[in-house]
Amino acid sequence: MKTALALAAMTALLLPAALPAQNAAEPVFTPAAMRAHVEFLADDLLKGRDTGSEGHEIAARYVASQFDGLGLKPAGDNNANGVSWLQRITFQKTEFGKTPATLTVTSPAGAKSFTHAGDVILGINADQPHLDVTAPLVFVGYGLENARLGLNDYAGLDVKGKIVVTLRGYPKGLPSEEGAHLSATKGKIAESHGAIGMIALNTLQSAKARPWARMVQFADEPDFTWVSPDGVPFNAAPGLRASAMLNDPAAQAVFAGAPATIAAIRKTADKAGGKPKGFALKTSVTIKADTVSERVTSPNVVAILPGSDPKLKDEYVVLSAHLDHIGVSAAKPGDAADKDRINNGALDNGAGIATMLEVARAMAQAPDKPRRSIIFLASTAEEKGLLGADYYARHPSVPVKQIVGNVDLDMPLLLYPFTDLIAFGADHSTLGPIVAKAVAPMGVKLSPDPMPQETIFVRSDHYMFVKQGVPAVFLATGYANGGEKAWGDFLGGAYHHPGDDMRQKIDWTAGARFAEANYRITRAMADGDAPPRWFAKDFFGDLFAPQAEKAPH
């Protein structure tokens, strides 16, 4: 008897050949083909496609076999057999040891100790396998610094050799994508001022977006970082020895005797433009943690469809989607023996990979091939911190200066008949108008970011291309026509949970429509006379591609 997995694989292999795209203007996409890819990738036998797992390796071979069947060119590692479909990455995986990690706050009134995953969540530092650090504390507001945006939270503060205490996020009223980027660089900013550690506290807004109980659920997940070809693990801020996040009881202990209470600081931060001023605290902390590390490997899967235009074929458009998910959840005391603990990742991100494969199929079978070359990237370790995409963007198949744009597909919510798309990052480059024009014939509109509090712009793979100076957007289904409720229900339910599986009422017609939209977008990028360009005076274009030719806004 054939298993569902085998049937899905056979269906996925057979359907594309029977349903070729008619031409560049009229691509054909079917619900059945989308469903077949996701059925395979979200099958229990793949056990959630965790980075470094056998299930992810099987998924990678599936994607590679699809690329191969379409006649694409492999663009992974060079080896004795030629060029592979796989770009294999070594990762350093680090976990806490058996001794509980602790944070002790010392004030003039005495000491209070907190254990990891209670009212504190301690960060993992693979460079400090036996961490034992004591340092005074300095509150630095949001911990941001950017002259262009008028941010200088370290002004007048001495943090050298100390641990800084920051609010999570960024001031209300700051552009969400610029704010999200700056929030992601707080560690580097702290390190540049001589700090040796960083502690983060929730604001009223961030606590609503990510309640403490939700953060504690993931407190014991291993830490991953990629290892360079010469064997050095990547660390964005090696000078920071320790990091932590604090719940209210620990936060109040840290602010004992301070000139302002944490409640007053949060009230100030909750106002539009609120920027609480920093000051030295009267407390210090001791952080102790033992960690153990090991090396694991996991591949990106990379293919190229060569361009047809002799003048433009050496320019490349990247269509990316992450292949990994979060694997199998640990059993909890009292769990039934048959409790489903497999995080199948049907929508996150089996649906994104299925979209990419169907776009690849339509392009490979189109009678007129794209003018520019297309790189199809199925990345690994997105769930570990966008690591596979970061590694690829730093070690690409072609010189990064030849990559002219990226569209990333991550967790399209195919649970309703969407009528709009969100292109996170669209305001920064000509990709915004390109996307809007490409999907207009479908009756699909482009909508602004409806959830800026989630800082989506720095939470998917396209951000790693942005940091290498490449105009990029992340495509998601929008809030119109029932989308807002669907997103709210999913993020509060099946997201990163075993419920994200094939038992959901997935709208496969919406899936085929999403694939068509991305085909049109990628073709528009590949076929335009001019490549995507950053807008003049754009924050990200000026920061990451200062010498690139810009477009008028």
Secondary structure, DSSP 8 states (H G I E B T S, - for coil): ---HHHHHHHHHHHHHHHS----SSS----HHHHHHHHHHHT-GGGTT-BTTSHHHHHHHHHHHHHHHHTT-EE-S-EETTEE-SEEEEEEEEEEE-SS--EEEEEETTEEEEEEBTTTEEE---TT-TEEEEEEEEEE-TT--EETTTTEETTTT---TTSEEEEESS--TTS-HHHHHHHHHTHHHHHHHTT-SEEEEE--HHHHHHS-HHHHHHTTT--EEEEE-TTS-B--S-TT--EEEEE-HHHHHHHTTT-SS-HHHHHHHHTSTT-----EEEEEEEEEEEEEEEEEEEEEEEEEEE--S-TTTTTSEEEEEEE--B--B----TT--TT---B---IIIIIHHHHHHHHHHHHHHH-SS--SSEEEEEEES-GGGTSHHHHHHHHS-SS-GGGEEEEEEE-----SS---EEEEETGGGBTHHHHHHHHHGGGT-EEE--S-GGG-GGGSSTHHHHHTTT--EEEEEE-STTTHHHHHHHHHTTTTTSTTSSTTS---HHHHHHHHHHHHHHHHHHHHSSS---BBTT-HHHHHH-TTS--B--
